[in-house]
Amino acid sequence: MNSINSDGGFWGEKTVCVTGGNGFLGSYVVEKLKMRGAKHIFIARHADFDLVKSEDVQRMLSESKPDLIIHLAANVGGIGANRERPAEFFFDNLMMGSHLIHESWKFGVGKFVAIGTVCSYPKFTTVPFKEEDFWDGYPEETNAPYGLAKKMMLVQSQAYRMQYGFNSIYLIPVNLYGPGDDFDLETSHVVPALIRKCIEAKEQGITELEVWGDGSPTREFLYVEDAAEGILLGAEQYNSAEPVNLGSGEEISIRNLAELIEKMTSFDGKLVWNASKPNGQPRRGLDTQKAKQYFGFEAQISFEVGLQNTVDWYRGSREASGNKDDVH
């Protein structure tokens, strides 16, 4: 995948702070920063900084002295985790975003890249979701606390730009997936969860596999490497207040997704749909024209190719780990 500024022209002498830089998406962003010639990358790890606390945010800024911040850190999980811990997801994400933007403005950071979530969109949004529809209703209930907490970063980002001239941008990626994803069934999203369940079911000779919901909802997925590319293109070229979607433009039903994963993992049992479990948002697909228009971003990896890469990576990681339950 070609990248602009590979000679380090934009990034070369900048100090870039990446919150969550050792996480799933963060590891790809950091690798692409290095490929672009960034020489000074500060990874803000949770073990070192609790970004929910303003004093830790201040200490992080003091130690890193960043010119630009890419805020990827989040407390996040699938439908089950959101139902069990809504207060935690709301508070942690709200406070992280609020402290980081406020303290970054006070510190004089040159640019702040805030990463939102597709979960912030209203439950019933016309597909494809356009950025203009962002405030047209309440998010889907199972992940509304998380979605609204992340949405407040847009409010703060725009308010600080308006009052202080602070250059903060807000990007909205759709559901991500890819090698290195979270395969812990307590916290994982639908793609890694289904991959793990199908592979384990095949290994254990299980003939039926329960899947939540009725399979009717649709989702759009963005390969993690594409997402990292979109974020860096936005950081390099976009300097405006309005939010911008990052997506692939491919919409697939959960039923078709499950059947595709069943095929790729060679699981030949039966998928049993548990309609008593929540479906989540009925449809989800983004309008991606603004990302292309404003900073030339288009997803490069097709969903089938990306999904096969993810299945292959998980299989390889399980074999390499020796303990098959350790791969998250």
C-alpha positions in Angstrom: 0.0 0.0 0.0 1.5 3.3 -1.1 1.9 6.1 1.5 2.7 9.7 1.0 5.5 11.4 2.9 7.5 8.1 3.1 10.7 10.3 3.2 9.6 11.6 6.6 8.7 15.0 5.2 5.6 15.4 7.4 6.6 13.2 10.3 10.4 13.4 10.3 11.1 15.8 13.1 7.7 15.6 14.8 7.3 13.9 18.2 4.2 11.8 17.9 2.4 10.4 21.0 0.2 7.4 20.3 -2.2 6.5 23.2 -3.0 2.8 23.0 0.1 2.4 20.7 0.7 -1.1 21.8 -2.9 -2.2 21.2 -4.5 -3.9 18.1 -4.9 -0.8 16.0 -2.0 1.1 17.7 0.6 -1.4 16.6 -0.3 -0.9 13.0 -0.3 2.9 13.3 3.1 2.8 15.0 4.5 0.6 12.3 3.2 2.8 9.5 4.6 5.9 11.3 8.0 4.2 11.2 7.6 3.4 7.5 6.8 7.1 6.9 10.0 8.2 8.5 8.8 9.2 12.0 11.8 9.3 14.3 10.2 10.3 17.6 7.3 8.0 18.6 6.1 7.9 22.2 3.8 5.1 23.0 1.6 5.8 26.0 1.0 2.4 27.6 -1.8 1.8 30.1 0.8 0.2 32.5 2.6 3.6 32.7 -0.3 6.1 32.4 -3.9 5.8 33.5 -5.4 8.3 31.1 -8.6 8.5 33.1 -6.6 10.6 35.6 -5.7 14.1 34.7 -2.4 14.0 36.6 -1.3 11.0 34.5 -2.2 12.8 31.3 -0.2 15.8 32.4 2.7 13.5 33.3 2.5 11.8 29.9 2.6 15.2 28.1 5.5 16.3 30.2 7.5 13.2 29.4 6.6 12.9 25.7 6.5 16.6 24.7 4.4 15.8 21.6 3.8 17.9 18.5 0.9 15.6 17.6 -1.3 13.1 19.5 -3.1 10.2 18.0 -5.6 9.1 20.6 -6.4 5.4 20.1 -6.7 4.2 23.7 -10.2 3.0 24.6 -12.0 0.7 27.0 -14.0 -1.4 24.5 -15.7 -4.7 24.0 -18.5 -6.6 22.2 -22.2 -6.6 23.0 -21.9 -8.8 26.0 -19.2 -6.7 27.6 -21.1 -3.5 26.9 -24.2 -4.9 28.6 -22.3 -6.0 31.7 -20.1 -2.9 32.1 -21.9 0.2 30.6 -20.9 2.5 33.4 -17.2 1.6 33.1 -17.2 2.0 29.4 -18.9 5.4 29.7 -16.8 6.8 32.4 -13.4 5.6 31.2 -13.8 6.7 27.6 -15.4 10.0 28.6 -12.7 10.9 31.0 -9.8 9.8 28.8 -11.0 11.9 25.9 -11.9 14.9 28.1 -8.6 15.1 29.9 -6.5 14.4 26.8 -8.0 17.2 24.7 -8.0 19.7 27.5 -4.5 19.0 28.7 -3.2 18.8 25.2 -4.6 22.3 24.4 -3.1 23.7 27.6 0.3 22.0 26.8 0.3 23.6 23.3 0.1 20.4 21.3 0.0 21.2 17.6 -2.6 18.7 16.5 -4.8 16.2 18.1 -6.3 13.2 16.2 -9.4 11.9 18.0 -10.7 8.4 17.0 -14.4 8.0 17.5 -16.6 5.0 16.9 -19.4 3.9 14.5 -21.3 3.0 17.7 -22.0 6.7 18.2 -24.3 6.8 15.2 -28.1 6.7 15.8 -29.7 3.2 16.0 -31.9 3.9 13.0 -29.6 5.7 10.5 -30.2 5.6 6.8 -27.5 3.4 5.2 -24.9 4.4 4.2 -24.3 6.5 7.3 -23.4 10.1 6.4 -21.5 12.3 8.8 -24.4 14.8 8.6 -26.6 12.1 10.3 -24.4 11.8 13.4 -26.8 13.7 15.7 -30.1 12.4 14.3 -31.0 10.1 17.1 -29.9 8.0 20.1 -27.4 5.2 19.5 -28.3 1.5 19.7 -29.0 0.8 23.4 -26.5 -2.0 24.0 -23.5 0.2 23.3 -24.9 3.7 23.8 -22.9 4.5 26.9 -19.7 3.8 25.1 -20.8 5.4 21.8 -22.0 8.6 23.6 -18.8 8.9 25.6 -16.7 8.7 22.5 -19.1 11.2 20.8 -18.3 13.8 23.4 -14.8 14.0 22.0 -16.3 15.5 18.9 -18.2 18.1 20.9 -15.0 19.0 22.8 -12.9 18.9 19.7 -15.1 21.4 17.9 -15.6 23.6 21.0 -11.8 23.9 21.5 -11.3 24.6 17.9 -13.9 27.3 18.0 -12.8 29.0 21.2 -9.1 28.4 21.2 -8.2 27.6 17.6 -7.0 24.1 18.8 -6.4 21.9 15.7 -8.2 18.7 16.7 -9.8 16.4 14.1 -12.3 13.5 14.6 -12.3 10.3 12.6 -15.0 7.7 12.8 -13.8 4.2 11.8 -16.3 1.4 11.3 -15.7 -2.0 13.0 -12.1 -3.1 12.6 -10.7 -6.6 12.2 -7.4 -8.3 11.2 -4.3 -10.1 12.4 -3.6 -9.3 16.1 -7.3 -8.7 17.0 -8.7 -9.5 20.4 -9.7 -13.1 20.5 -10.7 -13.2 24.1 -14.4 -14.3 24.1 -15.1 -12.1 27.1 -14.3 -8.9 25.2 -13.9 -9.7 21.5 -16.1 -8.4 18.7 -18.0 -10.6 16.2 -15.2 -11.4 13.7 -12.6 -12.7 16.1 -15.2 -14.3 18.3 -16.7 -16.3 15.4 -13.3 -17.3 14.1 -12.2 -18.7 17.5 -15.5 -20.4 18.2 -15.5 -22.2 14.8 -11.9 -23.3 15.0 -12.4 -24.6 18.6 -15.6 -26.3 17.7 -13.9 -28.1 14.8 -11.0 -29.2 17.0 -13.4 -30.5 19.7 -15.8 -32.2 17.4 -18.7 -30.0 18.3 -21.5 -30.3 15.8 -23.6 -27.3 16.8 -22.5 -23.7 17.4 -24.6 -21.0 19.0 -24.5 -17.5 17.4 -26.2 -14.5 19.1 -29.2 -12.9 17.4 -31.0 -13.9 14.3 -28.3 -13.1 11.7 -30.3 -10.3 10.1 -28.2 -7.2 11.1 -25.6 -6.0 8.7 -22.1 -4.7 9.4 -19.3 -3.1 7.6 -15.7 -4.0 8.5 -12.4 -2.2 7.9 -9.1 -4.1 7.8 -6.9 -2.8 10.5 -4.0 -1.9 8.2 -6.4 0.1 6.0 -7.7 1.9 9.2 -4.1 2.8 10.2 -3.5 4.2 6.7 -6.7 6.3 6.9 -5.8 7.7 10.3 -2.3 8.8 9.2 -3.6 10.3 6.0 -6.1 12.3 8.1 -3.4 13.4 10.4 -1.2 14.5 7.5 -3.9 16.3 5.4 -7.1 17.0 7.3 -7.5 20.1 9.5 -11.2 20.8 9.8 -13.9 20.5 12.5 -16.3 18.1 10.8 -16.1 14.4 11.6 -15.0 12.0 8.8 -16.0 8.4 8.3 -13.4 5.7 7.7 -14.8 2.5 6.1 -14.6 0.0 3.4 -17.9 0.5 1.6 -18.7 -3.3 1.9 -21.8 -4.3 3.9 -22.4 -7.9 5.0 -25.1 -9.5 7.1 -24.1 -11.3 10.3 -25.6 -14.5 8.9 -23.5 -14.3 5.7 -20.4 -13.4 7.8 -20.9 -16.4 10.0 -21.3 -18.7 7.0 -18.2 -17.2 5.4 -16.1 -17.8 8.6 -17.6 -21.3 8.9 -16.3 -22.0 5.4 -12.8 -20.5 5.9 -12.3 -22.4 9.2 -13.6 -25.6 7.7 -16.2 -26.0 10.5 -18.8 -28.4 9.1 -21.2 -28.3 12.0 -24.5 -26.4 12.3 -24.9 -22.7 13.2 -27.8 -22.3 15.7 -29.1 -18.7 15.9 -30.2 -17.6 19.4 -32.8 -15.0 18.7 -33.3 -14.3 22.4 -29.9 -12.6 22.4 -29.6 -9.0 21.1 -28.9 -8.2 17.5 -27.4 -4.8 18.1 -27.8 -2.1 15.5 -30.0 -3.3 12.6 -27.8 -2.1 9.8 -24.4 -0.5 9.7 -22.6 0.8 6.7 -20.7 4.1 6.1 -20.6 6.7 3.4 -16.9 7.0 2.8 -16.8 9.8 0.2 -15.5 12.5 2.5 -12.4 10.6 3.4 -11.6 10.1 -0.2 -12.4 13.7 -1.0 -10.5 15.3 1.9 -7.4 13.2 2.2 -7.5 10.5 -0.5 -8.3 7.5 1.6 -9.8 4.4 0.1 -9.7 0.9 1.6 -7.4 -1.4 -0.3 -8.0 -4.8 1.3 -11.2 -6.7 0.3 -13.2 -8.3 3.1 -12.6 -11.9 1.9 -8.8 -11.4 1.7 -8.7 -9.6 5.0 -10.8 -12.3 6.7 -8.7 -15.1 5.3 -5.5 -13.2 6.6 -7.2 -13.0 10.0 -8.1 -16.7 10.1 -4.6 -17.7 9.0 -3.0 -15.5 11.6 -5.2 -16.9 14.5 -4.4 -20.5 13.4 -0.7 -19.7 13.3 -0.7 -18.0 16.7 -2.6 -20.8 18.4 0.0 -23.3 17.0 2.9 -21.1 18.1 1.6 -20.4 21.5 1.5 -24.0 22.7 -1.4 -23.1 24.9 -4.4 -22.6 22.6 -6.4 -20.5 25.1 -3.6 -17.9 25.4 -4.2 -16.3 22.0 -6.2 -13.0 22.5 
